Amino acid sequence: MANGMWTRMGASGTSVIIAPKTITKELEDKMRNCIEHFMKKAKPEEARSLKVVRLHIEKSLSLSLTHHKDVIKRLMHGILQRGPSTSTPTVPSRPEISIPKTSNKWWKQEERREAMMMGIHRLYHFAVEHPECSLDVIQSFCDLSSIISEREMYQSLIFYARQLGSVYVGTNIQSEWLPETRPNPLQVLDVIASMYTLERVGLQHSREAELRGVLSSNLYSPQDYFGWDPLVSCPLSDGKQSSFQMLSNALTVLYYASSLDISLGCSYASVLKWAPAYYPYQGPSSMSEIEYIDQCYYVCRTILTLTNWGTLQIAVDLMPNEYYFLQAHLDIHIGRGDNHLIGEFTRALKCFGTSVDRGVAFALCFPHSFVQTNAGDDSSESPQQVVHKASVALYSLSEPCFNGYAPGVSDAQVLSILQRNASTEHQRRVDNTESFESDIKRNYMKQALRKLQDKAATMDVKLVITCTFLCLNYL
């Protein structure tokens, strides 16, 4: 061997084999193109085998890469993470969405439609009996009508929402805010939330003009509104609220404010940028139960506000941390039987265009507990909790008809923040190349379990519960 080269006698004659001491940028590009070409035509198990890929590169480029396996691992990982490359990278293309829907017909369409019509009707009458929940129900009906393509159901949602909204015509909604007085920060946020809801049904808030006059004077700071300043640092938990709950509240109110063209001293992007401070998301064994529940609601609220409450589809590549957290922890809440979080997770996962039949199956298996609007039978639930449980059940049973792609917040910084946040997950996996192959095997196992759950749900919705508990025990 001389100068990093030796000869090998093959069937077709003598060939020169190169054993490079270092991998140049040009050689790395050739290796990457070779791997991409091989992965397109090879079987999935072969395309993810380090040994098979290395042998293919050595044969194609006449190289000896025995001492450069780490480079091959890194290149393979990067290609698998970003998906197959396109031939025209300069032209924007539709993002790849996991498990795309291949049929316009819903799974269990008739059963779901019947359950939804029943739930809509009962939820409306519950709101009539409990006027303090009317605004929440109006927003739920408006959000649901934005993703429903079935004509009769859409008309029912709009009719009920307008009927409930007609009660507020010419009335003072914010009675705690006395006329000719300055509102406190909490009253300001309450008026913003009710303004957003009433505008969904074409109504104007009775105190809108006064509120805009108060906000124009910059009376309060973000610290006054949220208990922390998004422009300075991320929130810290206190005795009243966890940091996740503070983030959820701030994202929701700032989304309302952005839609109403109102300034509160900070923007939606100024809150979203603190998300990496909580990566990776933790499981129930790593934090207190209250913090874990608040974390789950925070993840869902982030996705829903970015997708205009589910009307826009979002790519997994923009929010990989949130997507994989939801996929992994949905089964935990199905095992617990938590109606609220099962509905929230199912609704949020549908924003990615994924199949969440096991969440839908849970709703169909337990119609009396999941789509239930009788608070008198359970004194531990407030009317607001009953409304939330019924609302997320309706979202779970629906099949969304998207109007575009997220993010829907009108701020140019939001997309760049999402891309930067997503890169943390990709970089974490690149740094962990030693366990790369074991990560792939583990991910395949989890995907197989989820496919098994979905298959059981499509055959008989009753089987999904047994299948879920078996999968949880296996993991």
GIDAFEN-V795988 format. One record per run of one state. SS is the DSSP state (H for helix, E for strand, - for the rest). FROM is the first residue (numbers start at 1). LEN is the number of residues. If there is no record, write none. Layout:
<<SS | FROM | LEN> <SS | FROM | LEN>>
This chain:
<<- | 1 | 1> <E | 2 | 1> <- | 3 | 2> <E | 5 | 6> <- | 11 | 2> <E | 13 | 6> <- | 19 | 6> <H | 25 | 17> <- | 42 | 2> <H | 44 | 4> <- | 48 | 2> <H | 50 | 12> <- | 62 | 1> <E | 63 | 1> <- | 64 | 5> <H | 69 | 14> <- | 83 | 26> <H | 109 | 21> <- | 130 | 1> <H | 131 | 15> <- | 146 | 5> <H | 151 | 18> <- | 169 | 16> <H | 185 | 15> <- | 200 | 8> <H | 208 | 9> <- | 217 | 5> <H | 222 | 5> <- | 227 | 16> <H | 243 | 17> <- | 260 | 8> <H | 268 | 5> <- | 273 | 2> <H | 275 | 4> <- | 279 | 10> <H | 289 | 18> <- | 307 | 6> <E | 313 | 1> <- | 314 | 2> <H | 316 | 3> <- | 319 | 1> <H | 320 | 17> <- | 337 | 2> <H | 339 | 12> <- | 351 | 6> <H | 357 | 9> <- | 366 | 1> <H | 367 | 4> <- | 371 | 4> <H | 375 | 3> <- | 378 | 5> <H | 383 | 15> <- | 398 | 7> <E | 405 | 1> <- | 406 | 6> <H | 412 | 20> <- | 432 | 1> <H | 433 | 27> <- | 460 | 3> <H | 463 | 12> <- | 475 | 1>>
